[in-house]
Amino acid sequence: MDQHLRNILILDIETVALESDYNKIPESLKKHWERKAGFIRNDDELSHDELFTERAGIYAEFGKVIAIAFGFYHEEAGKLTFRVKCIADHDEKILLTRFKEEVLLKFDQQELKLCAHNGKEFDFPYLCRRMLINDIKLPDVLNTGGKKPWEVNHIDTLEMWKFGDRKNYTSLDLLTTIFDIPSNKTDMDGSMVNEIYYKEKDGLKRIEQYCLGDVIATAQLYLRLNSLPVIAKENITVIS
């Protein structure tokens, strides 16, 4: 296995609004959402409560983490393999504590590298903010405070694809399409997560599968961005 593939943990998080309904959040938070909503592009002229349902989940101050999928490269019998798992919980503090203690802290914090698509703009800071809100001390690999840029072990496949171009966002779906990476997607997309979580009885299970697909896709994309072949489907193991 290529040396630079060691100690990389590829991850993806799924997030939703703090509550199923805008009227369930504290009055003290509503005024802050109304102010925030004023800066959000709203072409459909949605009300504050409608906009909360549609967009609150992407902001750590108004959303929460419900699922975290993660995986790592491994070599077996001379073949590159990928092992992936998803943990999910309705209780965010339990979920984040598990991810920290059962996953992140199992690695050497100086050697571990985190990788996600748009991770530097979304996944990594979102995890940090929600951990602090839940009174969870940040593990060293997530805590960027006081570190020089080259001391932060975060890899972002979106940043790799940009090559310094800051103008445009390129979705994971688009990149897997143009690189002809086999799709692991389910019959949903990111815009559906909030509704599925709050309206479907077994929605969290469905979201877990979606999250797993994103991690597998990111792992394959990272290989292609390093001019390496993708991993065959039979060499990808989902750990329950």
C-alpha positions, 0 to 999 in steps of 0.5 A, a space after each residue: 500500500 502506498 505510504 501516503 494512504 496510511 493513517 488516513 480516515 475518510 469521513 462524512 457527516 449528515 446533519 439536520 435542523 435542531 428540531 423538526 419544527 421552527 416553533 420548537 426551538 427556544 425563543 432566544 434562538 429564534 431571533 438569531 435565526 431570523 437575523 441569519 435568515 435575512 442573509 440567506 438567499 431565498 429565491 422561493 421567498 420562504 418564511 422563517 420557519 420554512 427556511 429553518 426546515 430547509 437550511 438550518 441543518 447546514 449551520 452548526 449553530 442551528 443544526 446537529 449531527 445525526 450520522 458519521 461514516 468513516 473508513 480507512 485504506 487497508 492492504 490484504 493479500 497484496 490488494 488495496 481494500 477499504 473498510 467503512 462504518 457508519 455510526 448514528 444516534 438521535 442523541 448528538 452528544 452520545 454520537 460525538 462522544 462515541 466518534 471521539 473515543 471509539 474512533 479518533 482517539 484510537 489513532 496516534 493524533 500526530 499521525 492521523 489525517 482526516 479526509 472529507 469532500 469540502 471537509 475544511 469548509 463543512 465537516 471538520 468545523 461543524 464537528 468542532 463546533 458541535 463538540 464544543 456545544 455539547 461540552 466535549 473536549 476537542 481531540 487534537 486531530 480536530 483542534 486547529 487552534 494555534 497550529 500552523 497550516 502545515 501542522 493541520 492534518 486535514 485533507 479536502 478532496 474539493 480543495 485538491 480538485 480546485 488547484 488553488 481556484 477559489 471561485 467554484 464549488 464542485 460536488 462529489 457527485 459531479 467528480 465521481 461522474 467525470 472520473 467514472 467512479 462507480 456510484 454507491 448512492 442510494 435513492 436520496 440526496 443531501 437536500 432530502 436528509 432533514 425531511 427523511 430524518 424527521 418524517 420517516 419512521 426508519 429514516 436514520 437507517 436510510 440516512 446511514 446508507 447514504 452517508 456510507 455511500 459518500 465516504 466510499 465515493 470520497 475514498 475512490 475520488 482521493 485515489 483518482 486524484 492521486 493517479 491511483 486506480 479505484 478499489 474493486 467493489 468486492 474489496 470494500 467492506 462495510 463494518 456493522 
